[in-house]
Structures are given as structure tokens and as C-alpha cells.
Amino acid sequence: MSSRGRRYDTEPKLNIKKVIGVLVALAVLVMIIFSIINLVKKSGEKVEVKTYTYYTAYDNGKFGVINNDGQTVIDMAYDEIVAIPNHSKPIFICTYDVNDEDGTYKTKALNEKNEEIFTGYDTIEAIDNFDSKQNIWYEDNVLRVSKNGKYGLIDFDGKEILACEYDEITALNGVQSNFLVKKDGKLGLVNEKGQTIINTEYSNILTLKEGYKNEYIIVSDKNKYGLISTSGKVLIEPKYEMVKYLNSSSLYAIKEKGEWKVINVEDGSIVIDGGYDDITEAKGEELVVVKDGKYGVVDTNKKEKIPFEYEDLKYAFSIYYIAKKDNKYGIINSENEKIIDFEYQNMVYVENGGFIQADKTATETVIFDSNLSQKISGIISEINIDKGYIKAYIDNEYKYYNFKFEEKKSSDLLTENTLFLSKKDGKYGYVNKTGDVVIDYIYDDATEQNSCGYAAVKKDGVWGSIDKAGVVSKEPSVNLDSSIYIDFIGEWHLSDNGLYYQK
């Protein structure tokens, strides 16, 4: 018998199951088509993803974490400061069960959901670092971990980048992403990827200059100093009493038998063979040196270029030097001609801005451009290198200048802000980008918005905050007369120790 179905001469009979199946298939197909169309439409649209930054907070004797919206992320439940190695990453290092008697403690890493992460280690810690100005920070890309008394490194994804086989791991002070590793009593250096920069062969490793990563000072077990490159090539054998950076790629100061000399590492020749109390800087073939307590400039043939008559001398730019005489600072050129009078308490060259910052009094700072013409005089409250502006308090109001010294509106420079500080009749308020008043002039003092979108406002002697829409986040109620910094995140205010307090 044939298995084929019978054909009917009359009206065909419907198979309900097949019809339903076809209809469902068509409906699914239509849904897929519409989904594809919507995806195509949305592919050109910008999808906004909420990002957070995180800050250590303190309340009622306990530490926790808040985000840039002022929301509590980690409850104030810890006796020790909760470390946040990278403020944009939800990785929080908590210390607990501290025993002061035997010095033991426990650590754990939490995420923004209060879940423990990076488990499997005896300890997990943020690596602290600091510079000569006592600026303190955590290394923002690696964590120190330990197993069975040995230390290693992991990255912020939990990947092990350095096995737990070292006796100690610490940051190289003043330099980011450089880590001293100790094994069998010897020190070496690795980077944030776990790559070896210097083998574990030395009793100490030091920076030539804060933040400088091209070469390093090495110290032998006999306490002799030398120089090594990042490739591991020894440029100066460790046999000197000291090695000093002179802002030159080839000339370095070395101290031997109590005398300062200058060596050229390109050929190993001694350029200056003693005769000076100190050698501080090189500019081409000219050297700033000290003799009998006074600063001057000589060339590599020891020919005097600037006489020894200054209390301090630093190269600024072009042919100009910042000099100190009779306890005041001024500017001279390479011919020892006075360009700016000696009448300033302090003076520095801001290299990234290309200008001189000179403090005339405790409340007056003068800015000179690269032609050494005076451009700004007032209280300099901020020099923002990243955004390229100077904020100065002049004639009882804040003014903004770009690095060309063109006066700008705050809205021209603070492009991420939604509100802008404005002053009228001695009172402060806020305007929007078009200059319309958003918050009336009712405050005695106020600040611009911070990176979290909050601004601090003062009324009747106490401070509070508003958000980026101008809504009051905290009614003025906090006395901050003794505070150096005035800053708020929602209801939380910044203290001088860098923590945010709620009360």
C-alpha cells in the first residue's frame, strides 16, 4: 500500500496542528524581523552607561565606601580604613579581626555587591605609595597577595601576574607601577605586568628622580652606588658613594672620595673631575654647580658662565634661570643679566603650562608668560594642567584664564559642569551655560561643581551642598571653619584627612 496521502476532489480538510505551527513560525519570524530593525535603528544611538567612582567614608567611628551619588556601597562597619586602590573600580580592600597585641589581622576584597572576590589567598592588600611632598596613593592596577608567608601580585581581574615566591613586595616610592621585590635578602624591580626590570641582585634600588623610569640607582652589598637602565644594562658600575640625576640623558653626577664629579655614560669619560661642593643640574654642556656655598654655572671645560653669587639657581627654559639672591627670587639669563627683579618669596617654572609662577607675598602670586611678561596677579587658587586653565581670585571674584592668558568664562573651561558659580551684590548663586540664573544669589560663599556634580554652599556661617540640577542635597549645617578643603558628595563632606564624613 502506498504511504502517500489521499487527494480529495472536494474541499480539502485542514490540519489544525499544522496551521497553528505555521502561524507560530510566522509570528516568530515577524518578531525576529522587528528585532533586527530595532537593533539597526538603535545601532546609531548612543547608549548611556552609568559609571561610578568610589570614596572611603567614615561615620560613627566606622569606615565604609560611598559612590559619587553619595550612596553607601559598603556599610560603615570596619574599624580600619577601607582601601580603594582605583576609584573607578569597585574593588574594596577591608581589614578586620585586628589583634594589636600580636600584630595579626585579616583582609578581604569586596565588590560593589558586597561579595568577596579574589579568594584563595592568605592576605590581599592594596599597595601604598608616596612622594617627597607626602602625597599618598594606592597603586591602581595591581594588588599584593600572599600564600604561606610568600608574596605575589594579581591584577584587578584576579589574574596572577607574579607568583607568591617573594619575601617582600613594596612600591618604589614616588614612581607608579614599579615594585621592589625581595628574595633571599636581595632586591629586584618588576613592573605592573610582572615583568622583571632589574634582577634580584642588589641591597637597594632607588629612583634617580621622582617619577623617572628610564634609569635607576643600584646599591651593592658594599653600599656602593651605580646606575642601571630598564633593559638591565649597567651604565655606571656600583662603586661610588652617590649617583645623582642632572636632567641629562648622558651626564650624571657621581661622588667619589668625598668629591662630586660628572661622568658621561655614553663613553664612561669623566667630564668634571671634582672641584665643587655640589653639582645639581645640566643643560647641554652647561652645569649648575655649588662652590663655597654659592651657586653658579660652568661648562664641561670648567669655564665659568655665571659667577658664584647666588643662594640658589635652577634652569627654567630657553636662556633663563631662576635665581635666589638676598633671600629673594628673580630671573637671570645665561649672560647673568637680571631679567626679573629679586622680589619674590618663591618662584617655579610650570613646564606643562610654559609659564613662571612667582609668589610675591602670602596672598599675591604673579604669573609670567614665556616672554617673561606679567600676565596675572592675584590669589592663584588652582592651576589645572589637564584642562589647561588657571583660576585666580582677583578684585574679589574668581576669574579663569587659559594657558594663553585669555580670560574665559567658567563655562568655556568646565565643560562637564551643568551649573556655574556667579556672584552678584556680594552674594553667590549659580547660572546655567547660557547665563540664566538657576539658583538665586542667596549664599555667602560657594564652590564650583566637583567631578561628582556637587557644589558646596555656605549660608549663615555653615556649609551644605547642592546637586548638578541645583537641588539641595544637604541644608547648610556643617561648620568647616577649620577645614582646608571644602567639598561635598551629597550629604557627605570631605575632611582634611581625605575621608568623607556624614556629620
N, C-alpha and C positions, 0 to 999 in steps of 0.2 A: 504494500500500500504506500502510496506517495505520502510524504510528510508535508507536502505543500498545502497551504490553506485553501479553502474553497472560495471561489469567486461567486458573488451573488449578482443576479440580474436586477434585483430590486435594490432599494435604498440600503447602503452599507451600514452595518451595525458598529457603533462607536465603542472603542476600548477605553473606558473611563480612566483606568490607571495610566495608560499611555498618554492620554490627553493631559492629565494632571502633571505627569512627568515633564511633558514638553513645555507646559505653561511655567512650571517652576524653573526649568532651564532657561527659558526666555527671560523670566524675571531676574534671575541671577546675572544673565548676560547684560541686561539693561543696567543693573546696579554696577557691574564692573565698568561698563562704558562711562556711566556718570562719574564714577570714582576717578577714572583716568582723566576725564575732562576737568574735574575739580582739582586734581593734582597738577595738571598742566597750568590751570589758571593760577594756582597758589604758588607755582614754582618761581614766579616772578615777584611774589610778595615777600616782604621782609618779616620773618617770624621772630618776635622779640622773646628772648630767653632771659629770665630773671637771674641775675648773678648777685652773689653776696660777698661781703667782706666781713671779717670776724675780729672781735676785740676782747681782750681779757677784762672782766668786770669784777667788782667787789661789793658785797653787801652783807651787813650784819656779821662781819668777821670771817666770811667765807668767799672763796673765789669761784668764778664760773666764766661763761662766754656769752656775749651778745653779738648780734649781727648789725649790719648798717641800717636796718629798720628799727633798731632799738629792742628787738625781740630777744628773749632769753633762749639760747640754743643749748647750753649746758648749765643746769641749775647751779646756783651758788651753794655748793656742797663740799668744797675742798679746802683744807687748811693751808695748802701750798698753792702758789700761783699756777694757774693752768697755762702751759706754754702753747703758743700758736706760732709755729715756725714760719708759715706763709699765710698772710692774712686773707688771701684769696682762695685758700684750700681748706676744706672742712676736716682738718686733721688736728686734734687737740691732745696734748700730752699731759696726763694727770698723774700727780704724785700722791700717794696715800699710804696709810699704815707706817707713818714715820716714827722711828724709835730714836730719840735724841741720845739715849744712853749708849747704845752700841753703833749708832750711825747708819742703821739699815732703813730701807724704805722699799716700797713697791711702785711700779709705774705701769701705765697702760695708755693705749692710744684709742681715742673715740672719734666717731664721725658725727655729722650733724644730726643723726637719728639717735645719738647716744649709744650706738652699737660699738662694741670693742672690735678693733681691727688690728692687723699685723700681729697676730698671736703667734706663739711658738718660741718666744724669746724670754730670757730671764728678766731683762730690762729693756726698755725702749725710751730714748731720750732725745730731746731737741739739743742741737749743738750751739752753744752760745759763743758770741764773738764780740770784740770791742776794739775801738781805735784809741789813738792818743788823746782825743778830745772826750773820751769816756762815753762816746755813743755806743750803745749796746744793742745788739740784734741777734736773732737766731739765723743760722744757715737755712735758706729757704727751699732747698731741693733734696736734702738727704737727712736721715735720722741715724743716730748711733744705737746699735743693738748689742746685746751680749748673750753668750751661752757659755755656761761652765767657766765663768771668770775671764773669758776672752771676748774681744770686741770686734765688731764689723760695721758695715754700712748698708742700709737699704734706701731705695728711692721712695718717692711718695706714692708709687703704685704697689709698694711692698716687695719689689724685686731686689734680691740681694746683689749688691754691686761690689761688695768686699766681704770676703768670708770672715767669720768670727775666729781670728787667729792672732790678734794683736793684743798686747798688754795694755795699751792706751790708744785712744784716738781723740784728738782735740783740734780745734780750729787754729790755723795760723793767724795770729792776731793782726787785725787791720786789713786782711785780704779775704775776699769772698771766694768760696768754693775751693779752698786749699786746706788740706787736712794733714796734720802731723800724725804719723803712725809710729808706734814704738814696739820693737820686737827684740828680745834678748838684750835689752839695755841700749839699743841703738835706734836712732830716729831716721825716718824717711818722710817722703811727702807724696800724697796722692791727690787727684782732683775729684770732682763730683761724680765722675763716671767710674771711679775706682781705678783709673789708670795711674801707673807709677810715674811720678815726675822725678823723684830722687830716691834712690835705693836706701834701705835702712842700714846706713854705714856711719852716721855722724852722731856726735854728742848733742848737737843743737843745729837748728836751721832757722834763720831769721830773714825778715824782709829787708831789702835794700831801702825801700821807700814805701810808705803806706799805700796800699792798693796796687803796688807794682808787681807784675807777674813774669817779667821777662828773664830775670836772673835772681838768684837767692844767695845769701851769705851762708856758708857752711862752716861749722866749727868742729875741729878734730878732737879726739880724746885728750890731746895735749893742750886744749884750749887755744888753738891757733885758728885764725880766720882765713877763709878763702872765698872764691866765687864760683858758682856753677850755673849753667844755663838750663832751660827747661828740657833740652834734649839730653841732659846728663853729662855734657862736656864740661870739664873743669877748666874755667877760664883763668882763675888765679889759684895756685896751689895753697892749701890751708897751712900757711907758715908765718902769717903776720899777726900783729897784735890787734889790728882792726882793719875792716874794709868799709869804705863809705861811698855811697852813690853821689855823683856830681851832676846829675841831669844830662849825662852824656852817654852815648852808646859805646864809646870806646875808651874814655878816660875815667879812671876810678882813683880815689884816694886810698892809700894804704899806710898803715902805721908800723914802723919797724924801728926797734931800739929807741922808742920814745919820740921818733921824728915822723912827721907826715910827709909822704911822697906821693907822686902821681905816676900811675902805670898806664900804658896803652895796651889793652888786652888784645888788640889785633896782631901785634908783633911781640908783646911782652917787654917792650922797652920802658925804661924809667924816664919819664919826661921831666919831672921836677924831683930833684934828689935832696929834699929837706930844705931847711932854712926858714920855715914858717910855723907859727903856733897852731894853725889850723888851715884847712883847705875846704871850702864849703860848697863851691859851685863852679861849673864850667859852661862857657858859652863859646862854642867854636874852639879857638885856641887861646881864649882869654879865661883866666881863673880868678874867682873871688877868694882871697886869702886873708889870713889874720897874722899880724906881726906886732909884737909888743902890745897886744890888746886892742889894736886898731885894724879896721878893715880897709882893704884896697884891692886893686886889680892888677894882675901881671899877665904877660903872655907866657907861652910854653918855653920861651928863652929867658924867663925871669925878668924881662924888661917891664918896668913899672908903667902902667897905663893910667891908673887912677891912684893918687897918693894915699898913704895910710893915715887918714884923718877922720874916719867915720866910726861911730859906735856900732853900726850895723849896716849891711849892704846886701841887697838882693837884686838879681836881674829881673826886670819886668818884661819888656818887649822891645823889639827894634834896637835902638841905641840907648835905651833908658834904664836907669837903675833906681830903685827905691833906697834912699839913704837916710841914716839917722845921725843927727848932729845936735849937741847940746840938749839931748833927751827929746828932740822933736824930729818928725819925719818930713822929708821932701823928696823931690825928684832931681836927679842929675843925669847928664848924658855921658857917653863914653869919653868925651873930652873934658870931663869934670866941670862942665858948665851947669850952673844952677838953673833949672827949668821951672820948678815949683818951690816956693819958699818953704823953709823948715818951720812949720807952724801947726803940725798935726800930731795928735796923740798916737795914732796908729795909721798904717797905710798898707793895703794889699792890692795886688793885681788880680782881678777876676778874669781868668783866662777864657772861660767859656762865654763870657759876655764881651770881652775885649775892652774893659774899662778899669779905671783905678777907683777904688773905694777908700776914702780918707776920712777918718774921724777927727773933727776939729775940736769938739767938746763932747761931753757925755750925751748931749741931746742934739747935736748937729753933725751930720755926715755930708760930705761933698763928694759928688761923682764927677770924674773927669773922663772924657772920651779918649779915643786913641790919638787924637791930636793934642791931648792934654788941655783941652778947653773945658772950663767948668760948665756942667750941664744941669745938675740937680743939687739943691742944698736944702736939707731938712732932716726929719727923723726917718730913716730907712727902716720900714717895718718888715719888708720882705724883698728878697731877690730870688725870683723863681727861674732857675736855669732851664728847666724842662719846657716851660711855656714862654720863656723869653720876655719877662717883664720885671719891672721894679715898682714896688708900691711904697710911696713916701707920704709922710704926714707933713703937709705944708700949708701955712696960713689957716690952721685949724680945720683942715679937711684932708681926706685921703685922696691922693692922685696916683694915676697909673701911667707908666711910660714903657714903651718897648725898648729894645736894646739899640735902636737908632735915636733914642731920646725924644721920640714923638709922643706927646701926651695923648692918651687914649681913654675912652670910656671903659669902665669895668666890663661892660657887656661885649666889647670888642675882644677882650682877652680871656675872660672867664666864660668861655663859650658853652660849657656844660651846665652853667647855672640857669635857674629859672627866675630868680629874684636878685635884685642888685641894690646894695646899700645906697641910701640917699640921705642928705642932710638938708634941713630947712629950719631957719629960725632957732638954731641950737639944738634941735631935736632930730632923731633918726627915724626913718621909715624905709620902705622898700618899693621899688618900681620894677616893672617888667622890661622886656627887651626893647619895647617901643617907647619906654619912658613914662607909661601910665602908672599912677600911684596905685599900688596893690594893698599896702599896709600904711596907714596914716602915720604922720610924724609925731609919735607918742612916746618914743623911747629915749632915755638919757644917753645910752651907749648901745652899740650893736656891732656885729661882725658880719662879714660876707658868708655866704653858704660854704660849708665844708664839703669834702668829697662825698659825704653821705647825704647831702642835700639839706642839712640842718644849719640854722643860723642861731647864734646866741644873742639875746636881747636883754637889756638892763633897764629896770624901772624902779624908782624909789630905793636905790642902793642894792638891789638884789637881782640875780640873773635867772633867766629861763630860756626857752627855745621855741622856735617855730620850724615847721617842716617846709618842703620845697613848694608847697601850694600856699604857704602863708598861714596855715592853721597852727594855732598854739599847741605845742606838744607838752610843754611844761610852763605853767604860770610862773612868772618871776618870783622866786622864793629862796634862792640859794645865794649865800654870801660868799663871794670869791675874791674878796679884797686882798687876800694873801697869796693868791694864785698867779703864777707867771703866765699860764696858758688858759684861755677861755674857749671852751669847745664843748659841744653837746651832741649826743646821739639820742634823739627822743628825750626821755626823762633822765638819761644818764649824763653826768658831767665829768669831764676829764680832770684828773688831779695831776699834780706836778710829778708824781711817780709813774705816770703813763697808764694808770688804770682808770676805768670808768666807774664812778660811784652813782648810786641812785639817790642817796640822801645827803 
